[in-house]
Amino acid sequence: MKLYGIRNCDTVKKARKFLEEAGVDYSFHDYKKEGVDADKLTAFVSEFGWDTVLNKKGTTWRKLDDDVKESVTDAQSAMAVMIENPSTIKRPIVEAQGKNFIGFDPVAWEMSLELGELK
């Protein structure tokens, strides 16, 4: 299992703690240190939709120039912004054996653990 995010993100910290306490083995991909793989981002956008993967509620998005924000009208333009500004990617994203997840929802993750999807 692989968890994608940013080490200092509070939500990522909660997700990592949840997985560690549940005894789930995972590797961590830090966008700040390791960058964003365009093919992987394309896969996430295909699965979840660009408007879900692009976090418009975060500080990084709000700090972008209005011209940049207004230019985001489709998957291609959204991905360009996310590659340039990894902090605009919703966190965490988890690639698990049974299912992929975006965002941290402890209730859903607990249910997925029971179903064997989160491993």
Sequence and secondary structure as in RCSB ss.txt:
>XXXX:A:sequence
MKLYGIRNCDTVKKARKFLEEAGVDYSFHDYKKEGVDADKLTAFVSEFGWDTVLNKKGTTWRKLDDDVKESVTDA
QSAMAVMIENPSTIKRPIVEAQGKNFIGFDPVAWEMSLELGELK
>XXXX:A:secstr
 EEEE TT HHHHHHHHHHHHTT   EEEEHHHH   HHHHHHHHHHH HHHHB TTSHHHHHS HHHHHH  SH
HHHHHHHHH GGGB S EEE SS EEES  HHHHHHHHHHT   
